Amino acid sequence: MKTQKAVQTENGSIAIEKPESQFKQMWYALIQNKAAVAGMIIIIFLIFLAVFAKFIMPYDPNYADLAINKQAPSAAHWFGTDEQGRDIFSRVIDGTKISLSVGVTAVAFALSLGTIFGAVAGYKGGKIDTVIMRFMDIMLSIPDILLAITFMAALGRGIDKAVIAIGICSIPEYARIVRGSILSIKDSEYVQAAKVIGNNDMRIIFKHILPNVLSPMIVRATLGISTAVLNTAALGFLGLGVQPPAAEWGDMLGRARVFIFEAPYMLIFPGIAITITVLAFNLLGDGLRDAFDPKARK
């Protein structure tokens, strides 16, 4: 609860100082975290690249010219060219759009379904809770990438299939977070009061309970984007990701691995792009976790 503070002005009168809002406190705590600010700046820059890629790329990322294949980085081609003579710099920039879109969409998909399953399990309890959470435990017992490969093998290649596969693999994590948060507050006085005045279960869950568990969900979603980007790259590396000739960082790594000694730059630049993106979301996620924690803010 916010508390008001009485302060004495210069003329001797007493004034009530309004407390800072929770949002301002969290924002100040976030911007004081240099690592989180660095991650946020990188993410903004990546979003800028993804949105304005067609204006930034010096070449068509899919245009192949075998006469200039496997050229080392130069003034004409900053990151060099690949085995088909395509400009790697343009393809890395174009790949930003694919990696971010898959990561964000997959997390949104997983967060939506995970919230529903976790909310129902935590609020209802009993057999419903047991069935849902045991199924989630089974999914968690299988490594994400193996489960994603299984779904991709069944669904086929493509960005939309990758979103579904990666999203399904992430559902249990969000379901467990939401369930645990709901179990800790579902017997609170304000929830009991909402029941007494006649609110139905859906209204209680989505209006009175879920808004109070947003903090851990936002933090996990931010960190989950980095995991989704990694899984997207892993699927692309294995040849199960996007359809060629689309530029995707993992697919670029997979195609360039046979040239690791002949043209190592073909792997270095997509690898750096993956590393920077994952690092940025991890830094921001850690900063958000500290900002949402009142003890850490103090």
C-alpha positions in Angstrom: 0.0 0.0 0.0 1.3 3.5 -0.8 1.9 5.7 2.2 1.8 9.5 2.1 4.6 11.5 3.7 4.1 14.9 5.4 6.8 17.4 4.8 7.3 21.0 6.1 7.6 23.7 3.5 9.8 26.8 3.7 7.0 29.0 5.1 6.4 26.5 7.9 3.2 24.9 6.5 2.7 21.2 6.2 2.3 19.6 2.8 1.5 16.1 1.8 4.1 14.6 -0.5 2.7 12.1 -3.0 4.4 8.8 -3.1 6.1 7.5 -6.2 4.1 5.1 -8.2 5.2 1.4 -8.4 5.8 1.8 -12.1 8.1 4.8 -11.5 10.0 2.9 -8.8 10.4 -0.1 -11.1 11.5 2.1 -14.0 14.1 3.9 -11.9 15.4 0.6 -10.7 15.6 -0.7 -14.2 17.5 2.2 -15.7 20.0 2.2 -12.9 20.9 -1.4 -13.9 23.6 -0.7 -16.6 23.5 -4.3 -17.9 19.7 -4.1 -18.3 20.0 -0.8 -20.1 22.6 -2.2 -22.4 20.3 -5.1 -23.2 17.4 -2.8 -23.8 19.5 -0.6 -26.2 20.6 -3.7 -28.2 17.0 -4.9 -28.4 15.8 -1.6 -29.7 18.6 -1.6 -32.2 17.6 -5.1 -33.4 14.0 -4.1 -33.7 15.1 -1.1 -35.8 17.1 -3.4 -38.1 14.1 -5.8 -38.4 11.6 -3.0 -39.2 13.9 -1.0 -41.6 15.9 -3.9 -43.0 14.9 -3.3 -46.7 16.3 0.3 -46.4 19.5 -0.8 -44.6 20.6 -3.9 -46.6 23.0 -2.9 -49.4 22.1 -5.9 -51.5 19.2 -8.3 -52.1 19.8 -11.0 -49.4 18.6 -13.7 -51.7 20.5 -12.6 -54.9 23.1 -15.2 -55.8 26.2 -14.6 -57.9 28.5 -17.6 -58.2 31.2 -15.4 -59.7 31.8 -13.8 -56.3 31.1 -16.8 -54.0 33.1 -17.2 -50.7 34.7 -13.8 -50.9 36.3 -12.6 -47.7 35.0 -9.4 -46.0 35.8 -6.3 -48.0 34.6 -2.8 -48.6 32.1 -4.1 -51.1 30.8 -6.9 -48.9 31.4 -6.1 -45.2 30.8 -9.6 -44.0 31.9 -11.4 -47.2 29.8 -13.6 -49.4 28.5 -17.2 -48.9 28.9 -20.2 -51.1 26.3 -18.9 -53.5 27.7 -15.4 -53.7 25.1 -13.8 -51.5 26.0 -10.9 -49.3 26.3 -12.1 -45.7 25.8 -8.7 -44.2 22.4 -8.3 -45.9 21.4 -11.8 -44.9 22.4 -11.3 -41.3 20.2 -8.1 -41.2 17.4 -9.9 -43.0 17.7 -12.8 -40.5 17.0 -10.4 -37.6 13.4 -10.1 -38.7 12.9 -13.8 -38.8 14.6 -14.6 -35.5 12.8 -11.9 -33.6 9.4 -12.6 -35.1 9.6 -16.3 -34.4 10.9 -15.7 -30.9 8.3 -13.1 -29.9 5.4 -15.0 -31.6 6.4 -18.3 -30.1 6.6 -16.8 -26.6 3.2 -15.1 -27.0 1.7 -18.4 -28.1 3.3 -20.3 -25.2 2.4 -17.5 -22.7 -1.3 -17.5 -23.7 -1.8 -21.3 -23.5 0.5 -21.6 -20.5 -1.5 -19.0 -18.6 -4.8 -20.7 -19.3 -3.5 -24.1 -18.2 -1.7 -22.8 -15.2 -4.7 -20.7 -14.1 -7.2 -23.5 -14.4 -4.9 -26.0 -12.6 -4.0 -23.6 -9.8 -7.5 -22.2 -9.2 -9.5 -25.4 -9.6 -7.1 -27.8 -7.9 -8.0 -31.5 -7.3 -8.0 -33.9 -10.2 -7.9 -31.1 -12.9 -4.7 -29.8 -11.3 -3.2 -33.3 -11.1 -3.9 -34.1 -14.8 -2.7 -30.8 -16.2 0.5 -30.6 -14.2 1.5 -34.2 -14.7 1.2 -33.7 -18.4 3.3 -30.6 -18.1 5.9 -32.5 -16.0 6.1 -35.1 -18.8 6.8 -32.4 -21.3 9.4 -30.8 -19.1 11.2 -34.1 -18.8 12.0 -34.0 -22.5 14.7 -31.5 -23.6 13.1 -28.5 -25.5 15.1 -29.0 -28.7 14.3 -32.7 -28.9 10.6 -32.0 -28.4 10.8 -29.2 -31.0 12.5 -31.5 -33.5 9.7 -34.1 -33.0 7.0 -31.5 -33.7 8.9 -30.1 -36.7 9.3 -33.6 -38.1 5.5 -34.1 -37.8 4.4 -30.6 -39.0 7.0 -30.0 -41.7 9.3 -27.0 -42.3 8.4 -23.3 -42.3 8.3 -20.3 -40.0 4.7 -20.9 -38.9 5.6 -24.5 -38.0 8.6 -23.4 -36.1 6.5 -21.0 -34.0 4.1 -23.8 -33.1 6.8 -26.3 -32.3 8.8 -23.8 -30.1 5.7 -22.4 -28.5 4.4 -25.8 -27.5 7.7 -26.7 -25.9 7.6 -23.6 -23.8 4.0 -24.0 -22.5 4.9 -26.0 -19.3 7.3 -23.3 -18.0 4.6 -20.6 -18.0 1.9 -23.0 -16.7 4.0 -23.8 -13.7 4.8 -20.1 -13.0 1.1 -19.1 -13.2 -0.1 -22.1 -11.2 2.4 -21.4 -8.4 1.5 -17.7 -8.3 -2.2 -18.4 -8.2 -1.8 -21.0 -5.4 -0.1 -18.3 -3.3 -2.9 -15.8 -3.6 -6.1 -17.6 -4.4 -7.1 -17.7 -0.7 -6.4 -14.0 -0.2 -9.2 -11.8 1.2 -9.8 -9.9 -2.0 -10.3 -13.1 -3.9 -12.7 -14.4 -1.3 -14.6 -11.1 -1.4 -14.9 -11.4 -5.2 -16.5 -14.8 -4.7 -18.9 -13.5 -2.1 -20.2 -10.7 -4.3 -21.0 -13.3 -7.0 -18.1 -13.1 -9.5 -17.8 -16.2 -11.6 -14.5 -18.2 -11.8 -13.4 -16.8 -15.1 -13.9 -13.2 -14.0 -12.0 -13.9 -10.7 -9.1 -15.5 -12.5 -8.6 -13.0 -15.3 -9.6 -9.8 -13.5 -8.6 -10.3 -9.9 -5.8 -12.9 -9.9 -3.8 -12.8 -13.1 -3.1 -9.0 -13.0 -1.3 -9.7 -9.7 1.0 -12.4 -11.2 2.1 -10.3 -14.2 5.6 -9.6 -12.8 7.0 -13.2 -13.0 5.3 -13.8 -16.3 6.8 -10.7 -17.9 10.3 -11.6 -16.6 10.0 -15.2 -17.8 8.6 -14.1 -21.2 11.6 -11.8 -21.7 14.0 -14.6 -20.9 11.9 -17.0 -23.0 12.5 -15.0 -26.1 16.2 -15.6 -25.9 15.5 -19.4 -25.5 13.1 -19.2 -28.5 15.8 -17.5 -30.6 18.3 -20.2 -29.7 15.8 -23.0 -30.5 15.0 -21.3 -33.8 18.7 -21.2 -34.7 19.1 -24.9 -33.6 16.2 -26.0 -35.8 17.6 -24.0 -38.7 21.1 -25.5 -38.2 19.6 -29.0 -38.4 17.7 -28.1 -41.6 14.3 -28.1 -39.9 13.7 -24.4 -39.8 12.7 -21.9 -42.5 12.4 -22.7 -46.1 15.3 -21.6 -48.3 16.3 -19.1 -49.6 15.0 -17.2 -46.6 17.9 -15.9 -44.4 17.9 -17.3 -40.9 20.9 -17.3 -38.6 20.8 -21.0 -37.7 20.3 -22.0 -41.3 23.2 -19.9 -42.3 25.4 -21.6 -39.7 24.2 -25.0 -40.9 25.1 -24.3 -44.5 28.4 -22.7 -43.7 29.7 -25.5 -41.3 31.4 -27.3 -44.2 33.4 -24.2 -44.9 34.6 -23.6 -41.4 38.3 -23.7 -42.3 38.0 -22.4 -45.8 35.7 -19.4 -45.0 35.2 -19.1 -41.2 33.6 -15.7 -41.6 30.5 -17.4 -43.0 29.9 -18.8 -39.5 31.4 -16.0 -37.4 28.9 -13.3 -38.2 25.6 -15.2 -37.9 27.0 -16.7 -34.7 27.8 -13.3 -33.3 24.2 -12.1 -34.2 22.7 -15.1 -32.3 25.0 -14.4 -29.3 24.3 -10.7 -29.1 20.5 -11.2 -29.4 20.3 -13.9 -26.7 22.6 -11.9 -24.4 20.5 -8.8 -24.8 17.3 -10.5 -23.8 18.9 -12.3 -20.9 20.4 -9.0 -19.6 17.0 -7.3 -19.9 15.2 -10.2 -18.3 17.6 -10.2 -15.3 17.1 -6.4 -14.9 13.3 -6.8 -15.0 13.5 -9.5 -12.4 15.4 -7.2 -10.0 13.2 -4.2 -10.8 10.0 -6.1 -10.0 11.4 -7.4 -6.7 10.8 -4.8 -4.0 13.7 -6.2 -1.8 16.1 -5.9 -4.7 15.0 -2.3 -5.4 15.7 -1.4 -1.8 
